[in-house]
Structure formats: C-alpha cells, structure tokens
C-alpha cells in the first residue's frame, strides 16, 4: 500500500470516528439546541475537530516514521491523476450539498440545523475524495 493511499485511509478513519458520532448525536437530537451563543454545540464541535486533528497528526507522524523516504517523494503522474479525479467528484458533492443548504434549507431550518447540514456536506465531500483516492490506488494494483 502506497504512502498516499495510507494517508487517504487515515483521513477516512479519522472522519468516520470523529464526525460519525457527532452527526449521529445531532440527528438524534441528543445535543440540545440552547439559545445563542450555542455554547454546547460549539464545545461539542470543537471537541470533534480537536479529536480529528489529533488522530490525523499522530497518524501522519506515525506513517512518516514508518516510510520516511516514501513520504518525501513528490507526487508522480499516477498520484496527480488520482488526485484530480477524486477532487473533481468531491467538488461536485460539495457544490450539490451547498446548493441544497443555501437554497432550500433556509425555508425549512435555521441556526445550527443549517450549519450542521453545511458541515455534513463538507465532511461528505472530503470522505468522497479520500474514498476515491483509495479506490484509485486499489484499482491500479
């Protein structure tokens, strides 16, 4: 497995482990929506982001120590092609989601409902990108 594929797997795992429970709690209504300044939601979201950054930081450090030469290699043509395809698909997911969030949700939701929908689409777009990077490397091996 190449270094860049491992990084894509790391991103997928970090997002699933952190944002999966966050969005489940939000969707189930277990995070009470209090009055502004929405301290509970901000604290929960901040904790999720901190956990994701910690997982990614430690994971990058560990992977870099396992294969320091491979980590320093610049992307080759295959890496760039896989990256371009995955970013194109992820961008489509994000734009589609942002159209829904910006054009439809203001009529049916407000406050943190819109914010969480936007965050969900950003996370989904990034998960699509990472999944397609993994698929791109798997399809060529």
PyMOL commands that set and color helices and strands:
alter all, ss='L'
color gray80, all
select helices_A, chain A and resi 3-27+39-66+68-72+77-107+112-139
alter helices_A, ss='H'
color red, helices_A
deselect
rebuild
show_as cartoon
